[in-house]
Structure formats: C-alpha cells, structure tokens
C-alpha cells in the first residue's frame, strides 16, 4: 500500500511511565521507534508531543496525544490548523481482533470498541489510514480492560515494532 499524502502519524497510547509498556501503548512505542530512527526529538505542545520529521524527503509530523486514550481526537483541530486533513493522517493503534504481531494497514471503518479510535473518528470521521498492531484478545470479554493495560508478555514485541516502522517507511518510498 502506498500513500504519498501522509503528513501526520499519530500513535495512540496513554501518557506516563505507568502505561509505557502496556499493550494499549503500542502506538506510542511505534512512533517512538520511528522518531528515534529518524533522529527526531519530541517537543511538548498543547495536548500532545510532536516530532517534526523527514521521511524520504517529505515532512511528516509524528504525534503522541497526551490526553489519555479516550480523548486522542483532541489533536485533530491542531493538525487541521497546520493544513493537515484527516485523509493525510496515519493512526497507529493496538488491535484486539488480530493475533499478536499481526500488522496491517486499513483505510476507514469503525472504532470496534477502541476508545482512542472512537475519539479520532468523532473529530474527523472514519476515513483515515490505520496501522493495526495485533495484540490478541483475552478469552473473556470482561477481561479486555485489564488486558490492554497490562505489559506485553511476548518477548518479541520489539521485533514487531521494528517491522511496523519498516512498513510505515515503505509508505513513503
């Protein structure tokens, strides 16, 4: 999948060291790895952290909302003021409906119970590109809230993060 129009990449997660290694924070971890690979630096701005980066000669803003997952969409008005439309956004998020480590792109769709996606959709509609990072699902539905806020137990999570970064970079080649 190629998308030459991506101008902002939003990683979904929750701020603070308490959540740093949780399944729900995989969006933050992927954009952190991308920022590091691009020798970028995070700058606090309003309700987010922003890294102004260059991928394949094109300016791209990396974004980590600092509003907690349920209010991730609060970054959208700021992006709009920067001239970035929703169709120019890639959102990186955890995906319960995919097995651990399964990575895929998708355009549009519903939030499917993901409150971070719901917040983005409420701010700009559903038609943006998503990188879905499979985290698997607990056996019981009532365990989902605790499951997404637990640290990864899989030792190969860093390899999948690196794979996600490569997938993002290929969008620009």
Residue pairs with C-beta under 8 A, 6 or more apart in sequence:
1 105
1 171
2 171
2 173
3 90
3 129
3 171
4 172
5 87
5 88
6 60
6 88
6 89
6 90
6 129
6 171
6 172
7 59
7 60
7 61
7 84
7 88
7 89
8 60
8 61
8 62
8 63
8 79
8 82
8 84
8 88
8 89
8 90
9 31
9 34
9 60
9 61
9 62
9 63
9 89
9 90
9 91
9 92
9 168
10 27
10 31
10 63
10 64
10 65
10 72
10 75
10 89
10 90
10 91
10 92
10 120
11 27
11 28
11 29
11 30
11 31
11 32
11 62
11 63
11 64
11 91
11 92
11 93
12 24
12 27
12 28
12 65
12 69
12 72
12 91
12 92
12 93
12 94
12 116
12 117
12 120
13 19
13 24
13 25
13 26
13 27
13 28
13 29
13 64
13 65
13 69
13 116
14 22
14 24
14 25
14 28
14 68
14 69
15 64
15 66
15 68
19 25
19 149
20 28
21 29
21 151
21 152
22 148
22 149
22 150
22 151
22 152
23 94
23 135
23 147
23 148
23 149
23 150
23 151
23 152
24 69
24 94
24 148
24 149
25 94
26 92
26 93
26 94
26 133
26 135
26 157
26 161
27 91
27 92
27 93
27 94
27 116
27 133
28 64
29 161
30 92
30 131
30 133
30 161
30 164
30 165
30 168
31 51
31 62
31 63
31 64
31 92
32 64
33 161
33 162
33 164
33 165
34 40
34 53
34 62
34 165
34 168
34 169
35 41
35 42
35 51
35 53
35 62
37 165
37 169
38 51
38 53
38 54
38 55
40 51
40 52
40 53
40 62
41 51
42 49
42 50
42 51
42 62
42 64
43 49
43 50
43 51
43 52
44 66
45 78
46 78
47 65
47 66
47 67
47 71
47 74
47 75
47 78
48 63
48 64
48 65
48 66
48 67
48 75
48 78
49 63
49 64
49 66
50 61
50 62
50 63
51 61
51 62
52 59
52 61
53 59
53 60
53 61
53 62
54 60
55 168
55 169
55 172
56 169
56 172
56 173
58 172
60 172
61 79
61 82
61 84
63 75
63 79
65 71
65 72
65 74
65 75
67 74
67 75
69 115
69 116
69 119
70 115
70 116
70 118
70 119
71 119
72 116
72 117
72 119
72 120
73 119
73 120
73 121
73 122
73 123
73 124
74 119
74 123
76 86
76 120
76 123
76 124
77 123
79 89
86 124
86 125
86 127
86 128
87 127
87 128
89 124
89 128
89 129
90 128
90 129
90 130
90 131
90 168
90 171
91 117
91 120
91 128
91 129
91 130
91 131
92 130
92 131
92 133
92 164
92 168
93 114
93 116
93 117
93 130
93 131
93 132
93 133
94 114
94 133
94 135
94 148
95 102
95 114
95 132
95 133
95 134
95 135
96 112
96 113
96 114
96 135
96 136
96 137
96 144
96 148
97 112
97 134
97 137
98 104
98 132
98 133
98 134
98 135
98 136
99 134
99 136
100 134
100 135
100 136
100 154
100 160
101 134
101 154
101 156
101 157
101 160
102 132
102 134
103 131
103 132
103 133
103 134
103 160
103 163
103 164
103 167
104 131
104 132
105 129
105 130
105 131
105 132
105 167
106 129
106 130
106 132
107 127
107 128
107 129
107 130
108 126
108 127
108 128
109 126
109 130
110 121
110 126
111 117
111 118
111 121
113 144
117 130
120 128
131 164
131 167
131 168
133 160
133 164
135 148
135 152
137 144
137 147
138 144
138 146
138 147
